[in-house]
Amino acid sequence: MESLSLSQARKLILHSQQLPQNKQGGSALSATLSAIEQLGYIQIDTISVVQRAHHHTLWNRNPRYDVSHLDTLVARKQVFEYWSHAAAFLPMRDYRYSLPRKHAFKSGAQSHWYKRDNKMMDEIVKRIDAEGPLLAKDFEGERKTKQGWGRKPSKHALENLFMQGDLMITARRNFHKVYDLTERVLPEGIDTSRPDDEDYARFLITRFLEANGLGNAIEMSYLLKNTKPLITSVLKDMVANGDLLEVVISDAVYFALPQSLSLLDKPLAKRKAKILSPFDNLLIQRKRAQFFFDFDYLIECYVPEAKRQFGYFSLPVLWNGDLVARMDCKVDKASSTLVVLHLALEAKLKNIEAFNANLRDELQRFAAFNGCESYRIERTSTA
């Protein structure tokens, strides 16, 4: 059984997460697709005090990223929207592994949070079949009867059809979903066979470890209903077959792909500061961030203002191979300024002068990414 220090574990995780980003070849668009395929998913979020999370996460892996890339990749049928642990963009190459969840919704093995209206769902499918792609608003106000196209019932029906796989999102217009029949959205030749339980578990395990370097059954099954017992069983088989290694970190047992340990020989660009989204793949599992990075993180936009410690939308800051700060930001469009309302430094941060110099460089880039000409830090504190 291998043993790694926390410092080595962080290095392995950061290389797997492409943070800071590696040197890239090819086109900017191909680099975006490569990042999505490496990470396995990109979470979608609507909060826009700074650039939305899905764009922010990709920009951190691809400095040439443009916000048009996701629309282009969806149009080219290389990426699709569905659910990972939350709403996300997923690589089309992994499409068949979305089918177990879709089947669970369609069969009733898993319940949707919206109540089913089978009659309305049938009518929506017929209408999209006849008219082509439609938005939720295209079903508003057409009939006033109890069984008619009221906005909420139709939206619920569309989401049920989407989650069970009958509809897919073919585009977004002003961030609103455009729905179409699945068979018209999928590329030719895509594998639509539903994996069996073992194949599905091996996929979840392998993809998680490729993207994250290290993991355990709890992390691999995060918000994936009814998958933990199966993952636990398949993990044992994969270790026995030599497909995985068991690794001890601070007395905890983790799993890794054997080939991943070679990343420990690769230097990490520690002096690059990276400003992360609260929904970045690196720290979406807060307990994992606490264990590996000793970073106790809570997004406070859901916390009453009077109880906030760091601010409405504080962004974690990566530097020197660790999470060492967070900053509450917003874009002031009127003055074209990225405003850092509160920069909070962790007590573990050493060499603050070097950190500040690297952060200033990254803040200028982050301001430009957010369409701002400059940035301003209003308050700094140290834990």
Salt bridges, closest charged atoms under 4 A:
GLU37 OE1 - ARG93 NH1 4.00
GLU81 OE2 - ARG172 NE 2.72
ASP94 OD1 - ARG93 NE 3.64
ASP94 OD1 - ARG207 NH2 2.77
GLU123 OE2 - LYS119 NZ 3.68
GLU123 OE1 - ARG143 NH2 3.11
ASP129 OD1 - ARG184 NH1 3.66
GLU131 OE2 - ARG127 NE 2.88
GLU140 OE2 - ARG151 NE 2.97
GLU142 OE2 - ARG127 NH1 2.61
GLU159 OE2 - LYS155 NZ 3.78
GLU159 OE2 - LYS177 NZ 3.21
ASP166 OD1 - LYS106 NZ 2.68
ASP180 OD1 - ARG184 NH2 2.74
ASP191 OD2 - ARG96 NE 3.32
ASP199 OD2 - ARG96 NH1 3.01
GLU210 OE1 - ARG207 NH1 3.15
GLU219 OE1 - ARG288 NH1 2.63
ASP243 OD2 - ARG202 NH2 3.14
ASP280 OD2 - ARG61 NH1 2.52
ASP322 OD1 - LYS348 NZ 3.14
GLU346 OE2 - ARG326 NH2 2.73
GLU362 OE2 - LYS274 NZ 3.18
GLU362 OE1 - ARG365 NH2 2.87
GLU378 OE2 - ARG376 NH2 3.02
